[in-house]
Amino acid sequence: MYIATFRNANDFLAHAEDSLLEREVANSLILGIAKRLASQPDFYASKPYLATVEDGDDLLLAALMTPPFNLTLANTDLDYTDALNILVDNLIDHQWSIPGVGAPASLAADFARIWQEQTDAPYHIEIHERIFVLHTVNPPQPVPGKLRLATRADLPTLQTWVDGFFKEAHVAGDREDHTEYTVHRVSQGDFYVWALPDGQIVSLAGKTRPVVSVISIGPVYTPPEFRGKGYASNLVATLSQHLLDSGWKACSLFTDLANPVSNRIYLRIGYDPVIDFDQYGFE
């Protein structure tokens, strides 16, 4: 058993992609980030950490981090304890600062425990999430309005909404980071809004992290004053159908398990649970 670290995402994907694609939806986060890094090496301001732990030709564990964001992990084998210890030793040896970890629930908890044992860094749960997948849309009860692509004219509103989303999702970064992120996503044609007949926008959803047959939806955000009116349901359902019509085999998304309303919404429009995914922060 050994660890391999990589200077770039293309080399990382050459080692890890085929194995990770065997569970494309469950591994859509790490795959999507790696593919973004491969196509846009300067997308993130900081040098990424990219590593695999392998046993012969078998991938056991994959790790990716783009500071200041959490370390993301994926495992292909349930017996990953030795692989985790090797990974933690490598991170410590190379003096990587880890703000937190995100991974399938048991893997995230085990990494947090081992990291604390090795570094004395206390940890806390940041968010319990669930990954969902959709192959067929169940249209919700229609509401006034329509899906449209976000434009630069929407930026003042969307910047406030994205800031609100990141606060609720416990994502690292300051308002300046969020503004740059929003401008980039709009310029790339990744953000969509639900617009009422009078032109007012009331909900936001993005497409993100295209992999091979699966594309993710996120963020999804409706400001408090517009919640409970069916706007997000119609936006996500319509965007999901648009992506399926564009050739994607499935759509995936992450939900906050502390928000039962959004989880019910996604179930109703055809999203099925795949795996629980937890984020831990280190102090």
Summary of the structure (lengths in Angstrom):
residues: 283
radius of gyration: 19.0
end to end distance: 30.3
largest distance: 61.3
contacts: 915
relative contact order: 0.17
helix: 40%
strand: 30%
